[in-house]
């Protein structure tokens, strides 16, 4: 049996995640150009920058200029990534950003140490401190994310029970601070997922917390991104993170040059073909995918960039 949603929320993360991993440098004006173009597609949420240490992530040394430079469009929520209290404090300095809090952990402690240089216990304290900062500034906390939820290049297969335990640790932490989370997001950070593993993990989380919305952050490292999204849709998942053109990727992926996140246009096409609403104009989104490819100066992994939509073909055959 399936539990297809009628409408899905697609969170566009291409500008932030894509430009973060590109060797660059990418001109600030071109980053702004892509954000402004995406704003005209019907996408309702765009992650526009990373507020991180520019020495560690030089691709976002110009975060301030980008955030102050793009044109805010009514009806679009723009947000940024922060990994600690310092990043959050920086985000509070800007007007016109959506300030909705999130907390995170991983299902692999080895990956966490390599990615953030901290273990599970230290991370819980960091997340607790972030909740305190959210409350201090009146920022609602709605979402929790579990990275490496499908497998880890350092620890191998990740048991479903570890994913559930990771979700429970974040839910318990939030509840101890008087907050009830709304969305639990599972991330296939290193591209280990397959449709059956998506169903097992989403099913286990839904069974434990049937009242929560479940989101998926999928990577296409091994070409399974759209198949995994389909499996998620069958399980009722109605929130997805994606990137235009398939920008981005994880620096801890199996090999250099691996595909990035599941492409937004491929996800939108999948939903349209299944009769699921996204609110996104696929033709305009495809224009953005071509633009993104031009900006980074190399071929992006999205098959839709080359294949296009079926609209013109259906129009031609209808006459």
N, C-alpha and C positions, 0 to 999 in steps of 0.2 A: 504494500500500500504506500501511496505517496501523500505528502502534505504540502503541496506546492503553494507558495504565497501568491497573493494577487498582485502585489507590488513589492519591489525591493528598494532598499536604500543603498546607493553606491557611493562610496567615499573615494574621491579622486585624490591619489597621493603622488601622482607623477612628478609634479614640480619638486616637491621635497625629496622624495626617495630617488628619483631619477637623477637630478642634478647633484645629489650627494655622492653618488658612486661614480659618476663620469670623471675621467681623468682631467678634463677641462684644460685651461679655464674656459668657462662659459660666460659670455658677456651678460652683465646684469640686465641690460635692456631686453635681451632675448628671453631671459627668464620671465620678466614681466610680460612680454609679448605672449608667451604661452599661457600664463595665468589669465590674462585678459581674454584670450580666445576661448579658453575653457569656460569662462564665466558666461559665455553666450550659447552654451550647448544645452542648458537645462540641468547640468550637474548642480546639486544643491550644497555639496560640501567639498571644499578643496583644501588640501594641506599644502601651504605655500612655502614653507621654509623650515629649517632646523635651527634652533637656538642652542648651539653646542659650541664647544671649544674649537675655534678656527684652526688651531694648530693640529688638532686631531682630525678635523673634517674641513679641509681648506676649501672645499666646494661651496661651503656656506659662510665664508668669511664676509660676504656681502649681504647677509641676511637682513640687516637693518635697511639697506637701500632698497631691497626687493619689497619688504613689507611696507615701507613708506611710499613705494612707487606705483604699485598696481592700483587699478581702478576698482573700487568696491561696487558691486552690483547688488541692488536690493533683491532679497530672496535667496542669496547665496551666502552660506556660512564659510568663512575663511578661518583656518586655524593653523597653528604651528606645533612643531614637536619640541618638547623639552624633556630632559632626562633626569633633572635634579632641581633642587630649590632655586639655584642660580638661574637656570633657564626659565623657570616659571616667573621669577621676579622680572626678568627681561620682558617676557610676554605681556606682563601687566602694564608696561610702559606704552603699549600701542593701543590706538583706538581702532574700532571696527573689526576686531578679531573675536571669534567665538571662543569664549572661555568656559569650556566644559572639561572637568577634570577626569583623569583616568589613572589607574594604577596597574602595575604589571609585575609578572614574574616569568619564570621559564620552567619547563618540565625537565630541564637538564642543567644541573648545577655547574658542570664543566663549561657548557656554553655560556652561562651567565658570567662566570669568572673571566672568560676570554672577551666577552662583549662589554661588560661593565666593571670588571675587576672587583666583584664582590660575590659573596656566597648567599645562600638562602636567608640566613638569619639577618645578615647585614642589610640585605635587600628589603626584608620586611620592615626594618627600622626606617629605611629610606622612604618606603611607601607610607608608613605611618606619619613621618614628618610632612610628606606631601599632602596628606589628608588634612593635617593641621593647618597648612598654608592655605589650602582650598577653603576651609571653614573660616579662616581669618579674613579672607577677601570675598567671601560670599560666592565662591565658585562652586556650582553643583558638581558632584561626583556621580557619574552614571555608568562608567564602563571600566571593565577590567580585562586585561589581555594576558594570555599565556603563550609565550613564544616557544619554539621548538616542540610544539605539541604533537608532531607526527613522527619525529625522528631527529637524530642528532649525529652529525659527522664525527663527534668525539665519543659519544656514549652508545651509539647505535640505535636500535629500536627503542621507542619510548612506550611503556605500557599504558594502556587506557587508564588504569588505576592511578598512575602518576599524574595524568592530566586532570582527573577528577580531584585528586588531592591538591593540586596547584590551584584549581578554581576555588576549592573550599578554603584554602589559606587566605585568599584575597577576600572572599565573601565574609569570613569570620573577622578578618582585620577591619573591614569596612563597618560591619555591624557593631564591633567593639567601640567604634568611633561614632555610632549613631547614624550610620549611612546604609541605605539599602541599594545595592547595585541593580541596574536595569539590564545591562548587556554584558555577556561573557563572550569574548572574542578569542578564537583559537587560531594561532598562526603557524602555517607550514613554512617556517623560516628558512629551512635548508632544502626544501623540495623533496621530502620523503613521502608525502601523502599519495594515496590512491583512492578511488571512489569507495572501496570497502572500508578503508581505515577512516575516511571522513564519516561514513555512516556509523561506524562503531563509536567514535569519539563524540560526535554530536548526539547520538542516541543515548550514550551514558550520561552526558551532561543534562540532556532534556529529562531523562528519567529521574535524576537527582533533584533538579531544580526546574520543574515544568513551567514555572511562572516567569522564567528569565528568557529574554531574547538572546539568540546566539548569532554571533557574527563570525565570518571567516576572512582571514588575511592569507591569501594564497599566492605562492610563487610557482612559476612555470619552469623551474630548473630542469626538469626531466620531461617536459611536454605534457604534464598531467593537469595543468591549471584549469582549463575549461571543463574537463571531465570531472574534476573534483568539485568545481562550482555546481555542476549539474547534480552531483550526488548531494551536495548541501541543500540545493533547492528542493530536492525530493524529500529531504528531512525537515523542511519548513524553515530553513535559514533565510532570513530576509534582510541581512545586512552584510555587505561585502566591501572590502578594501581592494582597490585596483589602481593601475597606472596606465595613462594613455600611451599607446604604442608598445606597452610592455616595458616601459622604462624601469630602471632600478635593478634591484637584486640584493642578495646578501653577500657581503665580503667573505663570509665563512662558507660559501657554497663549495661544491665538490671541485670545481675547476674554474679558472679564470675564463671569462667570456660566456658563462652560463646565462640562460635567459633570465629575465627579471620577474617582476610580478605578473600575475594574470592581467592581460590587456583589457582596459576598460571597454574598448569598442567590441572586443570578442564577447565579453560578458553581456553587454547591452544587446548584441545580436542574438546571443543565446536566449536571453529573456524574451525578446520580441518574437522570436520563432516559436516560443512556448506560450505566448499570450500573456506574459507577465509584464506589468507596467514598470517603467523606470523613470519616466518623465524626461528622458534625454533624447535629443535629436541626433540620430546616428550619423547622418551625413555631415553635420557640423563637427561631430566628434572625430570622424575620419579625417576631416580637414586638419584638426588639431594633431592627429597622429602623424600626418605628413609633415606638419610644421615641427613637431618634436624631433622627427628624424632629420630634418634640415638643420635644426639647432645643434644637435649633438654631432652631426657630421658623419654618421654611419648608419647602416641598416639596423632597424629595430626588429625584435623577434615577432611582432604581431603579424599573423597571416592575413588579417583583415586589411592591412595597409596595401597589400598587393591584390587580394581577392575582391575587396570592395563589398558593398551590400548587394542584396538581390532586388532592390527597389526598381532600378532601371530595367532589369531583365524581365521582371514581372509586368511592368508597364508596357514593354515592347510586345510581349506575348499576349497581352490582353486585347490588342487591336488587330 
